[in-house]
Amino acid sequence: MYEGKFPHKRYRITFRFLQEHIPNTSKILDLGVENPFTIIMREQGFSVTNTKGEDLNIDTSSITNSDAEVVTAFEIFEHLLSPFTVLKDLNANKLVASVPLKLWFASAYRSKTDLRDRHYHEFEDWQFDWLLEKAGWKIKSRKKWTNPTKKIGLRPILRWFTPRYYIVYAERV
């Protein structure tokens, strides 16, 4: 429907998945600071509030004090030391979350210039499922997709066939 408006394959797939499971009348708390995808959600009629950039490993007050019906967490849990604490503290009964999957042929992402932009975790799908289950969530729907690049080499070829992203819709048990 909005193929040409989204700058990345990831945005298109994420938005379609969100639309399949969450009515745009829902009040959403999006973990992380406002970003381009927050704007896309708002433009499509979702009521979205973001956390303010606080360290969610230490301060979960913005999630424990939220009255949002739905929490979205797009590529944030891999940056947290303890995503379990955040998942356990969420007040909402619905969750849409995506994570990058661990790739056997590439090491975890680590920015050399931004100390905050590093992956503490890169999950296998079963690990993320287990984390959600332990934190009190039941997965109702899931999807994986690839992230091909136009570079030359063995790793870029493998990225055409190996899923890189994993998204789930879960409800509180």
C-alpha positions as CSV (number, residue, x, y, z in Angstrom):
1,M,0.0,0.0,0.0
2,Y,2.7,2.5,0.9
3,E,5.6,0.8,-1.0
4,G,7.2,4.0,-2.3
5,K,7.0,6.0,1.0
6,F,9.2,3.9,3.2
7,P,12.9,4.3,2.8
8,H,13.9,0.7,3.8
9,K,12.6,-2.8,3.3
10,R,12.7,-3.2,7.1
11,Y,10.3,-0.3,7.5
12,R,7.8,-1.7,4.9
13,I,7.8,-5.2,6.5
14,T,7.7,-3.8,10.0
15,F,4.8,-1.5,9.2
16,R,2.8,-4.2,7.5
17,F,3.3,-6.5,10.5
18,L,2.2,-3.8,12.9
19,Q,-0.9,-3.0,10.8
20,E,-1.8,-6.7,10.8
21,H,-1.9,-7.0,14.5
22,I,-2.5,-3.5,16.0
23,P,-5.4,-1.2,15.2
24,N,-4.2,2.4,14.5
25,T,-6.6,3.6,17.2
26,S,-4.3,2.0,19.8
27,K,-2.1,4.1,22.2
28,I,1.5,3.0,21.6
29,L,4.6,3.5,23.7
30,D,7.6,3.1,21.4
31,L,10.8,2.2,23.3
32,G,13.7,4.5,22.2
33,V,13.8,8.1,21.2
34,E,11.7,9.5,18.4
35,N,13.0,8.2,15.1
36,P,12.0,8.0,11.4
37,F,9.7,5.0,12.0
38,T,7.9,6.9,14.8
39,I,7.0,9.5,12.3
40,I,5.8,6.9,9.8
41,M,3.5,5.4,12.5
42,R,2.1,8.8,13.4
43,E,1.5,9.7,9.7
44,Q,-0.5,6.4,9.4
45,G,-2.8,7.4,12.3
46,F,-1.1,5.7,15.3
47,S,-0.9,7.6,18.6
48,V,2.8,7.1,19.6
49,T,4.8,8.3,22.5
50,N,8.5,7.5,22.8
51,T,10.7,7.0,25.8
52,K,13.1,10.0,26.3
53,G,16.5,8.4,25.8
54,E,17.0,7.4,29.4
55,D,19.1,4.3,30.0
56,L,16.4,1.6,30.3
57,N,18.9,-0.8,31.9
58,I,18.7,1.5,35.0
59,D,15.6,3.6,34.7
60,T,12.3,1.9,33.7
61,S,10.0,4.6,35.1
62,S,8.8,5.7,31.7
63,I,7.6,2.2,30.9
64,T,6.2,1.4,34.4
65,N,4.3,4.8,34.4
66,S,2.9,4.4,30.9
67,D,-0.8,3.8,30.2
68,A,-0.2,2.7,26.6
69,E,-2.1,-0.4,25.4
70,V,0.7,-1.5,23.1
71,V,4.5,-1.3,23.4
72,T,6.7,-1.3,20.3
73,A,10.4,-2.1,20.4
74,F,12.1,-2.0,17.1
75,E,15.7,-3.0,17.2
76,I,16.3,-1.9,20.8
77,F,16.5,-5.1,22.9
78,E,19.9,-6.0,21.4
79,H,21.3,-2.8,23.0
80,L,20.2,-3.5,26.5
81,L,22.2,-5.4,29.1
82,S,19.0,-6.8,30.6
83,P,16.1,-6.8,28.2
84,F,14.3,-9.2,30.6
85,T,13.8,-6.4,33.2
86,V,12.3,-4.1,30.6
87,L,10.0,-6.9,29.2
88,K,8.9,-7.8,32.7
89,D,8.2,-4.1,33.7
90,L,6.0,-3.3,30.7
91,N,2.4,-2.3,31.7
92,A,0.9,-2.9,28.2
93,N,-0.8,-6.2,27.3
94,K,0.4,-6.2,23.7
95,L,4.0,-6.0,22.3
96,V,5.4,-5.7,18.8
97,A,9.1,-6.2,18.9
98,S,11.9,-6.8,16.4
99,V,15.5,-7.8,16.8
100,P,18.4,-8.4,14.5
101,L,19.3,-12.1,14.4
102,K,22.7,-13.5,15.1
103,L,24.5,-14.3,11.9
104,W,27.0,-17.1,12.0
105,F,29.2,-15.5,9.4
106,A,29.4,-12.0,10.9
107,S,30.3,-10.7,14.4
108,A,28.0,-8.6,16.5
109,Y,27.5,-5.0,15.4
110,R,29.8,-2.6,17.2
111,S,30.1,1.1,16.3
112,K,33.6,2.4,16.7
113,T,32.5,6.0,17.2
114,D,29.3,5.8,19.2
115,L,29.6,3.8,22.5
116,R,25.8,3.6,22.8
117,D,25.4,2.1,19.3
118,R,26.5,-1.4,20.0
119,H,24.8,-4.8,20.2
120,Y,25.1,-6.5,23.6
121,H,22.9,-9.3,22.3
122,E,22.2,-10.7,18.9
123,F,19.6,-13.3,19.3
124,E,18.7,-16.5,17.6
125,D,14.9,-16.7,17.2
126,W,14.5,-19.3,19.8
127,Q,16.5,-17.2,22.4
128,F,14.2,-14.2,21.8
129,D,11.1,-16.5,22.1
130,W,12.4,-17.9,25.3
131,L,13.2,-14.4,26.8
132,L,9.7,-13.3,26.0
133,E,8.2,-16.4,27.5
134,K,10.2,-16.1,30.7
135,A,9.1,-12.4,31.0
136,G,5.4,-13.4,30.8
137,W,4.6,-13.0,27.1
138,K,3.0,-15.4,24.6
139,I,3.9,-15.0,21.0
140,K,0.9,-14.9,18.7
141,S,2.7,-14.2,15.4
142,R,6.2,-14.0,14.1
143,K,8.1,-13.2,10.9
144,K,11.7,-13.3,9.7
145,W,13.3,-11.6,6.7
146,T,16.6,-11.1,4.9
147,N,18.6,-7.9,4.5
148,P,20.5,-8.2,1.2
149,T,23.2,-5.7,0.2
150,K,24.6,-4.8,-3.2
151,K,28.2,-5.5,-2.2
152,I,30.4,-8.2,-3.7
153,G,31.7,-11.1,-1.6
154,L,30.7,-14.2,0.3
155,R,28.9,-12.4,3.2
156,P,26.8,-10.2,0.9
157,I,25.7,-13.4,-0.9
158,L,24.8,-15.1,2.4
159,R,22.7,-12.1,3.4
160,W,20.4,-12.8,0.4
161,F,19.5,-16.2,2.0
162,T,20.0,-15.8,5.7
163,P,17.3,-14.0,7.7
164,R,18.6,-11.0,9.5
165,Y,15.5,-9.6,11.2
166,Y,12.9,-11.2,13.4
167,I,9.6,-9.6,14.5
168,V,7.0,-10.8,16.9
169,Y,3.5,-9.9,18.1
170,A,3.0,-11.0,21.7
171,E,0.4,-10.7,24.4
172,R,0.8,-10.7,28.2
173,V,0.0,-14.0,29.7
